[in-house]
Amino acid sequence: MRNHKLTTIILAAVFAFLFVGCGPSSEKAGKASLFPFGDAAGKTGYVRLDGKIVVEPKFVYGHVFRDGLALVEEAQEDGKICLGYIKENGDFLLKPQYKDATQFNDGLAWVVEEGGCPKAIDTKGNVLFEAKDAKHVRCFSEGLAAAWLSGDLFNPRWGFLDTKGNVAIEPFYKKVAWFSDGLAAVEKENHWGFIDTKGNMVIPEQFYETKPFHNGLAVVKDPSFRWGVIDKTGKCVIPFEYSEMEADGDLFMVKKGDKAGWIDKDGNWVIDAPWHVALPFAGANLAAVKNEDCYWGFINKKGEVVIDFQYAYACPFTGGKAIVSEDGIWMRIIDEKGKPVAVKSPMLFSLNDHYYPQQEVQESAMANYPSVAYLAHNYCKNVR
């Protein structure tokens, strides 16, 4: 882990495996009533924020609920891992039978059967159409799904499909992001710009890196390798002077020199971050921060420590609750005053012999932290 105070980009390094989403509409995940957790045996189940287990741990892996359904992975008798979908009561909508699949987004998901091509399904499990010519497809966002439609591995060409399977935007681009606020970032000659849902280039390719539009603004990196913010006309509204930057609701998490913290949309510093690491507010009243002694606590939007530094691990608040671990082994659920609302439980998630508290509550951060969604299980391959 890099030793500096800002968290937004570090967040991917600290909890990279936690993020499962398809794009900016993943704020729906933060409103879910159930969240995956892993037990000491490595199986995944689902728990409510009051600590009640609703689905016992039995899956190889389980993703966060979206559109009332969760993508789960299950081992078959022959050892193969297949994917399917469960409802919030734990019953299957579609039993694990797919070689690959995405989560639901905008009421649609992609599934791929053994030897088949990606098929779009609705929340009832109905197949709507096939993407026979697509090498890769990604989750739908704002009615469009990115698809690798032509070219080869060394020269891929991406476009977008609509919800009927038609090519809505021709495959002109080497790389694409998802649509957010009506715009999507696209790359041609090693520079990024933004197109609208008709495929019109509304902000020319001029940036070295981009993050999605959110609330009419986007964080982008200019040729000086510094981050700033533009509006939907391409006008710079926060100067390019930050070494790291991430949107966090109406604020931005930034690092400039040795200084890190949050600024507002006018570029004014509103919270200094004299901590080792911090996580975004993500729409909540409190943000998790980590001090130099490697303990986590929580601050408010005035920068005041509300819950003392005492946790080995901490997740962002969602629905007024947060998952924390005092010793890195046992987890508990607390409220915004730091009061436990559920008994301790060894409900853990294991990765490479390291144990973490219940994971997918982290997805609440995706509502206002959408740029990390590229880490998500949001695409599938044509395996014909």
N, C-alpha and C positions, 0 to 999 in steps of 0.2 A: 504494500500500500504506500502510496506517495505520502510524504510527511509534510502536508500543508493543511490549512484550515478549511478550505472550501470543500463542500461535500457533493455538489451536484454531479460533477463528473466522476468524483471518487465513488459516488453511490453505485455506479456500475461495477466498480472493483470490489466494493465491500459486500454488496448483495446481488452481484450480477445474476446469479442463478435464480433469483427470486422473481424476476420480471417476466410476466407472461401476458401479452396483450397484443392487440392488432392495430392500434392507432389511437387517436385522440378521444374517440368515444368511449375509451375504457374507463371513464369516470363512472360508468354504470357499475363497474366492478366494486367500487367503493360503497355502493348502496346494497350490495349483496347481503343476504342474511346468513350465508354459510361461507366458510373459508377452509381451504385445504390445510391439513397438518400432517406431518410425518411422525410415525412412532419410532421407537428405538430399533425396531426390526427393519426399518426402511419402507414400510408400507404407508400409503396415504389414505386418509379418511377426511371427514368434514365436520367442522365444529361451529357452533354459534358463538357470538361474542360474549355470551354469559357463561361460556365454558361447557355447555351441554354438547355432547357428541351426538350428532344426528346420523352420520354414516360412519360405521366402524372402519378402521384402517384395513384395507384389503387390496388396494390398487398399487400397481408398480409406481404410478405417478398420477396425480390429479391436478388439473388446472382450475383456475378461479371460475366461478359461475358468471356467465354473461347471457343475457336474454333468457334467463331461467334454466340454462343448461350448462353443464361442465364437461369438458373433454377429459376423458380418463384413459389410462393405458393399463392393459392387463396382459399377463403372461398366459400363453396357450399351452396345451399339453406338449406340443412339439418344441416349446421354448421360445417361439416367436412372440414378439410384442405386438399386439393389435390395439387399435384405438376405437373408442366408441363414446357415447354421450349419456350422462345420467341427468335425471330431474332432481329437484331440490329435496324430494323425499327419498332419494337414493335409488329409485327404480330406473331401469334403462329406458331411454328413448330409442337408442340404437345400440345393440350389444357390440362389444369390441370385435370388429371384423375388418377394419381398414388398415392398410399398410401405412398410410399417412393421413393427416387431417389437420384442420385449423380449428381454432375456437370460433364461436359465433360472434359476428359483429354486424350491425345493421340488419339483424334477423336472418343472416345467411352465413353458411360455412362451406368449406371445401372438404371433400373426402376423396381418397384414392384407394381403390381396391387393388389387390395383388394383380400386377400385369395390366392395370387400367390407367385411364387418364383422369385428371381432376374433374369432379362433378360438384356442382353447386346444389346445396340442399337448404330447405327452410327449417323452421323450428319444429315442424311436425315430422321431419325426416323425409319429406318428399324431394325427389330429385327434380330440379328445375331445368338443368341443361348440363352439357359436357363441354369442357374446354380441350378438345382433341388436339389442337395445334399448339397449345401452351406448354412450354418446357417447365416453367414454374408459375405458380399463381400465389397471390397474397390476399389477405382478408379484404373484404369490402369496407370502404369508408366513403361516406357521402354518396353512395350509390355507384361507386366505381371500384374495380379491383385491378391492381397492377398485375401485369402478366408479361412474361418473357415469351414473345411471340415469333421472333425470327433471329437470325444470326447464330453464332456458335459461342462456345465457352470463352473464346478470346475476343469476341466482338458481339456480345449480346445486344439485342434490341428489344426494349421494353415499351409497352403501350398500356392501354387500360380497356377492360371489358365492362359493359354495363350489366344490369341485373337480369337481362335476357340472354346474355352470352354474346352479344354483338360487340364488335370492336368499336369502341366509342372514341378512342384516341389512338392513332396509328403508332406503330412501334418505331419511333425515331430516336429513342434515348438509350444511352449506355447504362444509366442507373436512374431510378425513380424512387420517390418517397410516397406516402399516402396523402390523400386529400384532407385538408383541415382548413376551416374558414373559407372553403371554396377554392383553395389554391394547393398545388402540389409542387414540391421541388423536383427538378429534373436536371440531369447532367448530360452534356454532350462532349465537348472538348476539354475535359478536366475542369470545367467551371460549372457552377450551378446557377439556375434561375428558377422562375416559378411560372407554371401554366395554370389556366383556369379549367373548368370542367368541360369546355369546348375544345381544349387543346391549344388555345391561343397563348402565346408567350407574352405575359403581362409584365414580368420583371426579367429583363435579359440576363443571360448567363454571365455572371461577373464575380461570383463568390467562390471561395475555396471550400466552404462547408456551410451547410444550412441546417436549421432546425424548424419544425413546423410552425405555421401561423397559429396563434392563440390569442383570442381577444383582439384581433386585428393587427397584431404585431408578431414579428419573427426575429429570432436571434440568428445572426449570420456572421461568418468570418470573412474579412476582406483580404486583399492581396498582402497586407502587412502582417497577416496571421494574428490579427487582433479581432476580438468579438465586439459587436455592437448590435443595435436593434433597428429594423426598418419597418415602415408601415406597408400597406398593401399597394401603394403606388411605387414602392422602392425607395422612398425618401428615408434618409437616415434620421432617426429620432433620438437615439442615444449613441454618442460617438464611439468609434472603434478604438477602444483603449483598454480592453480587459483581456487578460490572459485566459480566463475561464468565465463562462456565463451560461446560465440556465433560467428559463422562465419558471416562476413559482406563483401561479395565480396572477394577482395584480402587481407582483414584485418580481425582481430578478435576483438570483443568487450570482455573485460575481467574485472574482479575485483580480486585484490590481496591485502589482508589486507584492509587498508583504501584507497588504490589507485585504480582508475578505469579509463578506457579509451580504446584506440585501440592500438593493436600491429600488426606488420607485420608477414609474414609467417616464419621469422627467430626469432621471439620472441622479436624484438626490439620495445620499446614504441615509437609510432609516434604521438599520440594525448592523452594528459591528459584530463580527464573529471571532472573538478571541479564543476559539476552541480548536481542537485538533481536527475534528470532522463534524459536519452537521448534515441533517437530512432536511428536505423541503417541508414547508407547512402543508402543501398539497391540499389546500382548502380547509384545513383544521385550524384550531386556535393555538395549538402548540406545535413546536418542532423539536425533534430529537437532536441533541448535540452531544459530542463526545469530548471530554477534556484530555489534557496531556497525560493524565494517569490512566487513560483508557477506560474510564467509566462514563456511562451514558446518563443524561438527564434531559429535562425538557424546558424550553424557554417560551415566552409569549412574544407577541409582535412588537413589544417594547424592548425586547432583548433581555428581559428579566428572567432569572432562573425561577421557575415555578415548582418544578419537581427536581430535587437534588440529584447530583451525580452519584449513582449507586448501582447501576445496572451493567451487567456484562454485555448485554445486547438489548436493543430497543428498536421497535418498529414505529412508523408514523401512526398518528391517531386517525381513526376512521369511526364515524358514528359515536364519537365521544369516548371511545375505548382504544387502548393500545396494548400490544403484546410486548412483554419485557421478560428478561431473564436475569436474575440476580447472580447466578453462579455459572451461567453458560450451559447448565444441564436441565434444571427445572425452569419452567416458564409459568407466568401468571398473567392475568388480564387486569389492568388498572383503569381507573377513570381519570378525569382531567385534574383531580386533586392528588393523584398518586395513590388513591385508596384501592386496595384489591377488591375486585368484584367477583372473583372466582378463585377457588382453591388452587394451590399449586398442582401442576400436572407435568409429568415427564413427556409431554407431547412435543416431540422434537422433529426437526428435519435434518437428515444426515447427508453430507456431501464431502467426499474425499476424506472420510474419517473426522471431519469437523462437524460439530452439532450446532444447530441454530434453532431459535424459537420458531414457532409457527410462522409460515412464510408468506402466504399470499395476501395477508393484510397489507403487505408492502404495495400491493397493486393500487391501493388508494392513492398512492403518490402519482399514478399514471394520469389522474385527472388533470393535474396542472404540471406534469412532468412528462409530456408525451414523447420527448425525443429519444428516450431510452427504449422505445417500443421495438427498435430494430433487433433487440435481444430476444424478442418474443418468438413463440412458436406460431408464427403468423403466415407461413407459406407451406406449400407442398409441391412435390415433383410429379411430373408425368413419368410413369414407370412402364409405359407400354414398350 
